[in-house]
């Protein structure tokens, strides 16, 4: 089966079989060891030293988490949309009472960093920029390195939907100085749907201290506080964790450079 859809991608047979293991105690030592391996592997895939929240939901949930942990109602953000999923990021923000300035680009085209810079320069009230790295609906990849440089020059937060790019093409979070980067288990990681990941940088953590949007299940600080115990706050998708553990081992054994080359072919 070779699925080419805006959803789950094919999984290696051994990765699927890993998910068929019997359940374990998600508060026990075996899970503690596994989540430590998984978190380390995710950091390699994200090319970051930042902490990564492991969430039991789809990538859209991680997008919502990025918003509720860094913003307050009435905050103004710039939404850069080059397709359906860029629009979704804006819709999530609007649902929480965030003031969204929309910069929509024609389908099939990438965002122009110079245009983004002009908008940020003309509107000092913008607190954050929402952007999709690789737009699944059109197949277009934004020049995230250049866009990040522009956002840094204007000292705004940059929240990135990298759901169809992490694990497929390079997304060096630390080198590009990104604030929040989110993805899901069902794309580049070759794993069934059910988990999502949000890598969170220091500026985003600082913003979370004053952000007042309601959050409980998606609270990054709550998630990170449980990592010291080798746990997640809530019952995780244990079966998907089994699959992810193996998938990351396979990816790291190949080397991320080799993984990117395979996708490029």
C-alpha positions as a Markdown table, in Angstrom:
| # | Residue | x | y | z |
|---|---|---|---|---|
| 1 | Unk | 0.0 | 0.0 | 0.0 |
| 2 | Unk | 1.3 | 3.4 | -0.9 |
| 3 | Unk | -0.9 | 6.1 | 0.5 |
| 4 | Unk | -0.5 | 9.6 | -0.9 |
| 5 | Unk | -3.1 | 11.4 | 1.2 |
| 6 | Unk | -3.2 | 14.3 | 3.6 |
| 7 | Unk | -3.3 | 11.9 | 6.5 |
| 8 | Unk | -1.5 | 8.8 | 7.8 |
| 9 | Unk | 1.4 | 7.4 | 5.8 |
| 10 | Unk | 2.4 | 3.8 | 5.3 |
| 11 | Unk | 4.2 | 2.2 | 8.3 |
| 12 | Unk | 6.9 | -0.5 | 8.2 |
| 13 | Unk | 5.6 | -3.9 | 9.2 |
| 14 | Unk | 7.9 | -4.2 | 12.2 |
| 15 | Unk | 6.8 | -0.8 | 13.5 |
| 16 | Unk | 3.1 | -1.9 | 13.2 |
| 17 | Unk | 3.9 | -5.2 | 15.1 |
| 18 | Unk | 5.7 | -3.2 | 17.8 |
| 19 | Unk | 2.4 | -1.6 | 18.6 |
| 20 | Unk | 0.7 | -5.0 | 19.1 |
| 21 | Unk | 2.6 | -5.6 | 22.3 |
| 22 | Unk | 0.8 | -6.1 | 25.6 |
| 23 | Unk | 0.2 | -3.0 | 27.7 |
| 24 | Unk | 2.6 | -1.9 | 30.4 |
| 25 | Unk | 2.2 | 0.3 | 33.4 |
| 26 | Unk | 2.6 | 3.9 | 32.1 |
| 27 | Unk | 3.8 | 4.9 | 35.6 |
| 28 | Unk | 6.3 | 2.0 | 35.8 |
| 29 | Unk | 10.1 | 1.6 | 35.1 |
| 30 | Unk | 9.7 | 0.1 | 31.6 |
| 31 | Unk | 7.7 | 3.1 | 30.4 |
| 32 | Unk | 10.2 | 5.4 | 32.1 |
| 33 | Unk | 13.1 | 4.0 | 30.1 |
| 34 | Unk | 11.0 | 4.1 | 26.9 |
| 35 | Unk | 10.0 | 7.7 | 27.2 |
| 36 | Unk | 13.6 | 8.7 | 27.9 |
| 37 | Unk | 14.7 | 7.0 | 24.7 |
| 38 | Unk | 11.8 | 8.5 | 22.7 |
| 39 | Unk | 12.4 | 12.0 | 24.0 |
| 40 | Unk | 16.1 | 11.8 | 23.1 |
| 41 | Unk | 15.3 | 10.5 | 19.7 |
| 42 | Unk | 12.8 | 13.2 | 19.1 |
| 43 | Unk | 15.4 | 15.8 | 20.0 |
| 44 | Unk | 17.6 | 14.4 | 17.4 |
| 45 | Unk | 14.8 | 14.6 | 14.8 |
| 46 | Unk | 14.0 | 18.2 | 15.7 |
| 47 | Unk | 17.7 | 19.0 | 16.0 |
| 48 | Unk | 17.1 | 20.7 | 19.3 |
| 49 | Unk | 18.2 | 20.6 | 23.0 |
| 50 | Unk | 14.8 | 22.0 | 24.0 |
| 51 | Unk | 12.2 | 19.9 | 25.8 |
| 52 | Unk | 9.5 | 18.3 | 23.7 |
| 53 | Unk | 6.0 | 17.7 | 25.0 |
| 54 | Unk | 4.6 | 14.3 | 24.0 |
| 55 | Unk | 0.8 | 14.6 | 23.6 |
| 56 | Unk | -1.8 | 12.0 | 23.0 |
| 57 | Unk | -3.8 | 13.6 | 20.2 |
| 58 | Unk | -3.4 | 14.6 | 16.5 |
| 59 | Unk | -1.0 | 17.2 | 15.2 |
| 60 | Unk | -3.9 | 19.7 | 15.3 |
| 61 | Unk | -3.9 | 19.3 | 19.1 |
| 62 | Unk | -0.3 | 20.2 | 19.2 |
| 63 | Unk | -1.1 | 23.3 | 17.1 |
| 64 | Unk | -3.7 | 24.3 | 19.7 |
| 65 | Unk | -1.2 | 23.6 | 22.5 |
| 66 | Unk | 1.3 | 26.0 | 20.8 |
| 67 | Unk | -1.3 | 28.8 | 20.9 |
| 68 | Unk | -2.8 | 28.3 | 24.3 |
| 69 | Unk | 0.6 | 28.1 | 26.0 |
| 70 | Unk | 2.0 | 31.3 | 24.6 |
| 71 | Unk | -0.9 | 33.7 | 24.0 |
| 72 | Unk | -3.7 | 35.6 | 25.7 |
| 73 | Unk | -7.1 | 36.6 | 24.4 |
| 74 | Unk | -6.8 | 39.8 | 22.5 |
| 75 | Unk | -3.1 | 39.3 | 21.6 |
| 76 | Unk | -2.5 | 40.0 | 17.9 |
| 77 | Unk | -0.8 | 37.4 | 15.7 |
| 78 | Unk | 0.2 | 37.3 | 12.1 |
| 79 | Unk | -1.0 | 34.1 | 10.3 |
| 80 | Unk | 1.0 | 33.2 | 7.2 |
| 81 | Unk | -1.1 | 30.7 | 5.2 |
| 82 | Unk | -0.2 | 29.0 | 1.9 |
| 83 | Unk | -2.9 | 26.4 | 2.1 |
| 84 | Unk | -5.6 | 24.6 | 4.0 |
| 85 | Unk | -3.5 | 23.8 | 7.1 |
| 86 | Unk | -2.2 | 27.4 | 7.4 |
| 87 | Unk | -5.8 | 28.5 | 7.5 |
| 88 | Unk | -6.4 | 25.9 | 10.3 |
| 89 | Unk | -3.7 | 27.5 | 12.4 |
| 90 | Unk | -5.5 | 30.8 | 12.1 |
| 91 | Unk | -8.9 | 29.3 | 12.9 |
| 92 | Unk | -7.6 | 27.7 | 16.1 |
| 93 | Unk | -6.2 | 31.1 | 17.3 |
| 94 | Unk | -9.5 | 32.9 | 16.4 |
| 95 | Unk | -11.5 | 30.3 | 18.4 |
| 96 | Unk | -9.6 | 31.4 | 21.5 |
| 97 | Unk | -10.2 | 35.1 | 21.0 |
| 98 | Unk | -6.8 | 35.9 | 19.5 |
| 99 | Unk | -6.7 | 38.8 | 17.1 |
| 100 | Unk | -5.5 | 37.3 | 13.8 |
| 101 | Unk | -4.0 | 39.4 | 11.0 |
| 102 | Unk | -4.1 | 37.1 | 7.9 |
| 103 | Unk | -1.4 | 37.0 | 5.2 |
| 104 | Unk | -2.8 | 34.6 | 2.6 |
| 105 | Unk | -0.6 | 33.4 | -0.3 |
| 106 | Unk | -2.0 | 31.9 | -3.5 |
| 107 | Unk | -2.2 | 28.2 | -3.4 |
| 108 | Unk | 0.9 | 26.7 | -5.0 |
| 109 | Unk | 3.2 | 29.5 | -3.9 |
| 110 | Unk | 5.4 | 30.0 | -0.9 |
| 111 | Unk | 5.4 | 33.0 | 1.5 |
| 112 | Unk | 7.8 | 35.8 | 0.7 |
| 113 | Unk | 10.0 | 36.7 | 3.7 |
| 114 | Unk | 10.3 | 40.3 | 2.6 |
| 115 | Unk | 6.5 | 40.7 | 2.6 |
| 116 | Unk | 6.4 | 39.2 | 6.1 |
| 117 | Unk | 9.1 | 41.7 | 7.2 |
| 118 | Unk | 7.1 | 44.6 | 5.9 |
| 119 | Unk | 4.0 | 43.5 | 7.8 |
| 120 | Unk | 5.9 | 43.1 | 11.0 |
| 121 | Unk | 7.6 | 46.4 | 10.6 |
| 122 | Unk | 4.3 | 48.2 | 10.0 |
| 123 | Unk | 2.4 | 46.6 | 12.9 |
| 124 | Unk | 4.3 | 46.6 | 16.2 |
| 125 | Unk | 1.3 | 45.1 | 18.0 |
| 126 | Unk | 1.9 | 41.6 | 16.5 |
| 127 | Unk | 3.2 | 39.3 | 19.2 |
| 128 | Unk | 3.6 | 36.0 | 17.3 |
| 129 | Unk | 3.7 | 34.6 | 13.8 |
| 130 | Unk | 1.9 | 31.4 | 12.9 |
| 131 | Unk | 3.3 | 29.5 | 9.9 |
| 132 | Unk | 3.2 | 26.1 | 8.2 |
| 133 | Unk | 6.6 | 24.8 | 7.2 |
| 134 | Unk | 5.5 | 22.3 | 4.6 |
| 135 | Unk | 1.9 | 22.8 | 3.4 |
| 136 | Unk | 0.4 | 19.3 | 3.0 |
| 137 | Unk | -2.5 | 20.6 | 0.9 |
| 138 | Unk | -0.3 | 22.0 | -1.9 |
| 139 | Unk | 3.1 | 20.4 | -1.4 |
| 140 | Unk | 4.8 | 23.7 | -1.1 |
| 141 | Unk | 7.6 | 24.3 | 1.5 |
| 142 | Unk | 8.2 | 27.7 | 3.0 |
| 143 | Unk | 11.7 | 29.0 | 3.4 |
| 144 | Unk | 11.5 | 28.7 | 7.1 |
| 145 | Unk | 15.2 | 29.6 | 7.7 |
| 146 | Unk | 14.7 | 33.0 | 6.0 |
| 147 | Unk | 11.3 | 33.6 | 7.6 |
| 148 | Unk | 12.7 | 32.9 | 11.0 |
| 149 | Unk | 15.5 | 35.4 | 10.5 |
| 150 | Unk | 12.9 | 38.0 | 9.6 |
| 151 | Unk | 10.8 | 37.2 | 12.7 |
| 152 | Unk | 13.9 | 37.3 | 14.9 |
| 153 | Unk | 14.8 | 40.7 | 13.5 |
| 154 | Unk | 11.4 | 42.0 | 14.7 |
| 155 | Unk | 11.6 | 40.1 | 18.0 |
| 156 | Unk | 8.3 | 38.2 | 17.7 |
| 157 | Unk | 7.4 | 34.6 | 18.6 |
| 158 | Unk | 7.4 | 32.0 | 15.8 |
| 159 | Unk | 5.0 | 29.1 | 16.1 |
| 160 | Unk | 5.6 | 26.4 | 13.4 |
| 161 | Unk | 3.3 | 23.7 | 12.1 |
| 162 | Unk | 5.9 | 21.2 | 10.9 |
| 163 | Unk | 3.6 | 18.2 | 10.8 |
| 164 | Unk | 4.6 | 17.0 | 7.3 |
| 165 | Unk | 8.2 | 18.1 | 7.5 |
| 166 | Unk | 9.9 | 16.9 | 10.7 |
| 167 | Unk | 11.5 | 13.6 | 9.9 |
| 168 | Unk | 11.1 | 14.2 | 6.2 |
| 169 | Unk | 13.2 | 17.3 | 5.5 |
| 170 | Unk | 15.6 | 19.2 | 7.9 |
| 171 | Unk | 13.9 | 21.3 | 10.6 |
| 172 | Unk | 16.9 | 22.4 | 12.7 |
| 173 | Unk | 14.9 | 24.1 | 15.5 |
| 174 | Unk | 18.0 | 25.4 | 17.4 |
| 175 | Unk | 19.9 | 26.6 | 14.3 |
| 176 | Unk | 16.9 | 28.4 | 12.9 |
| 177 | Unk | 16.0 | 29.7 | 16.4 |
| 178 | Unk | 12.3 | 28.6 | 16.3 |
| 179 | Unk | 10.1 | 29.1 | 19.4 |
| 180 | Unk | 7.5 | 26.2 | 19.1 |
| 181 | Unk | 7.7 | 23.4 | 16.5 |
| 182 | Unk | 4.9 | 20.8 | 16.3 |
| 183 | Unk | 4.4 | 17.6 | 14.4 |
| 184 | Unk | 2.5 | 14.3 | 14.7 |
| 185 | Unk | 3.4 | 10.6 | 14.8 |
| 186 | Unk | 1.7 | 9.7 | 11.5 |
| 187 | Unk | 4.0 | 11.5 | 9.0 |
| 188 | Unk | 7.8 | 11.4 | 8.9 |
| 189 | Unk | 8.0 | 9.0 | 11.9 |
| 190 | Unk | 6.2 | 6.2 | 10.0 |
| 191 | Unk | 4.0 | 5.5 | 13.0 |
| 192 | Unk | 0.2 | 5.2 | 13.3 |
| 193 | Unk | -1.8 | 8.3 | 14.4 |
| 194 | Unk | -2.3 | 9.1 | 18.0 |
| 195 | Unk | 0.7 | 11.1 | 19.3 |
| 196 | Unk | 1.8 | 14.6 | 18.7 |
| 197 | Unk | 4.9 | 16.5 | 19.7 |
| 198 | Unk | 5.7 | 20.1 | 20.5 |
| 199 | Unk | 9.3 | 21.2 | 20.9 |
| 200 | Unk | 9.3 | 24.4 | 23.0 |
| 201 | Unk | 12.1 | 27.0 | 23.1 |
| 202 | Unk | 13.0 | 29.4 | 25.9 |
| 203 | Unk | 11.1 | 32.4 | 24.6 |
| 204 | Unk | 8.0 | 30.3 | 24.4 |
| 205 | Unk | 8.5 | 29.1 | 27.9 |
| 206 | Unk | 8.9 | 32.6 | 29.1 |
| 207 | Unk | 5.7 | 33.7 | 27.2 |
| 208 | Unk | 3.8 | 30.9 | 28.9 |
| 209 | Unk | 4.4 | 32.5 | 32.3 |
| 210 | Unk | 2.1 | 35.4 | 31.3 |
| 211 | Unk | -0.2 | 33.7 | 28.8 |
| 212 | Unk | -3.8 | 33.5 | 30.1 |
| 213 | Unk | -5.6 | 31.4 | 27.5 |
| 214 | Unk | -7.2 | 28.4 | 29.3 |
| 215 | Unk | -5.2 | 25.2 | 29.3 |
| 216 | Unk | -5.2 | 22.0 | 31.2 |
| 217 | Unk | -4.7 | 18.9 | 29.0 |
| 218 | Unk | -2.4 | 20.9 | 26.8 |
| 219 | Unk | -0.3 | 22.6 | 29.5 |
| 220 | Unk | 3.4 | 22.4 | 28.6 |
| 221 | Unk | 4.6 | 23.1 | 32.1 |
| 222 | Unk | 2.5 | 20.2 | 33.4 |
| 223 | Unk | 3.8 | 17.9 | 30.8 |
| 224 | Unk | 7.4 | 18.8 | 31.5 |
| 225 | Unk | 7.0 | 18.5 | 35.2 |
| 226 | Unk | 6.2 | 14.8 | 34.8 |
| 227 | Unk | 9.2 | 14.0 | 32.7 |
| 228 | Unk | 11.4 | 14.1 | 35.8 |
| 229 | Unk | 9.4 | 11.0 | 36.9 |
| 230 | Unk | 9.6 | 9.4 | 33.4 |
| 231 | Unk | 5.9 | 9.9 | 32.9 |
| 232 | Unk | 3.3 | 11.9 | 31.0 |
| 233 | Unk | 0.5 | 13.7 | 33.0 |
| 234 | Unk | -2.2 | 11.7 | 31.4 |
| 235 | Unk | -2.5 | 8.1 | 30.1 |
| 236 | Unk | -0.5 | 8.1 | 26.8 |
| 237 | Unk | -1.2 | 6.1 | 23.7 |
| 238 | Unk | 1.1 | 3.3 | 24.9 |
| 239 | Unk | 0.8 | 1.2 | 21.7 |
| 240 | Unk | 1.8 | 4.1 | 19.6 |
| 241 | Unk | 4.7 | 4.8 | 21.9 |
| 242 | Unk | 5.9 | 1.2 | 21.3 |
| 243 | Unk | 5.8 | 1.8 | 17.6 |
| 244 | Unk | 7.5 | 5.2 | 17.9 |
| 245 | Unk | 10.3 | 3.8 | 20.0 |
| 246 | Unk | 11.2 | 1.3 | 17.3 |
| 247 | Unk | 10.7 | 3.8 | 14.4 |
| 248 | Unk | 13.1 | 6.3 | 16.1 |
| 249 | Unk | 15.7 | 3.5 | 16.6 |
| 250 | Unk | 15.5 | 2.7 | 12.9 |
| 251 | Unk | 15.7 | 6.3 | 11.8 |
| 252 | Unk | 18.7 | 7.0 | 14.1 |
| 253 | Unk | 20.5 | 3.9 | 13.0 |
| 254 | Unk | 20.1 | 5.1 | 9.4 |
| 255 | Unk | 21.2 | 8.6 | 10.3 |
| 256 | Unk | 18.9 | 11.6 | 9.7 |
| 257 | Unk | 20.9 | 12.6 | 6.6 |
| 258 | Unk | 20.1 | 9.2 | 5.1 |
| 259 | Unk | 16.4 | 9.6 | 6.1 |
| 260 | Unk | 16.2 | 13.0 | 4.3 |
| 261 | Unk | 17.9 | 11.6 | 1.2 |
| 262 | Unk | 15.3 | 8.8 | 1.0 |
| 263 | Unk | 12.4 | 11.3 | 1.2 |
| 264 | Unk | 14.1 | 13.5 | -1.4 |
| 265 | Unk | 14.1 | 10.6 | -3.9 |
